[in-house]
Amino acid sequence: MFIELMPLLKERTLLITVARLDEKLKVNVIPTKAKEGEDPALATPPSYTGSPEELDAELGKHLAGYVDSQVQLGSTLAEAKARWMRRRRRLGKK
């Protein structure tokens, strides 16, 4: 599970909570903002609910998918911002 989180931990702190709901567990992964003005989508907390056995077997895969999507989203947003800034400079706006 922690191997899957390493790419995200390069840029932000994560708070992980676990709660028991009858015979199931609920796991929340709460990312902090990496910097002021960051798009809120990059700090969207995923939540997973399942039996201990299901979470043992599947949580790592789910976290890997979440981390991949967050890294890709961050890259896409950075590219879009860079393009926007280049266009503004070409138009002579600051």
ABEGO torsion letter per residue (X at the ends): XAAAAAAAAAABBBBBBBBBBEABBBBBBBBBBABBGBBAAAABBBBBBBBAAAAAAAAAAAAAAAAAAAAAAAAAAAAAAAAAAAAAAAAGBX
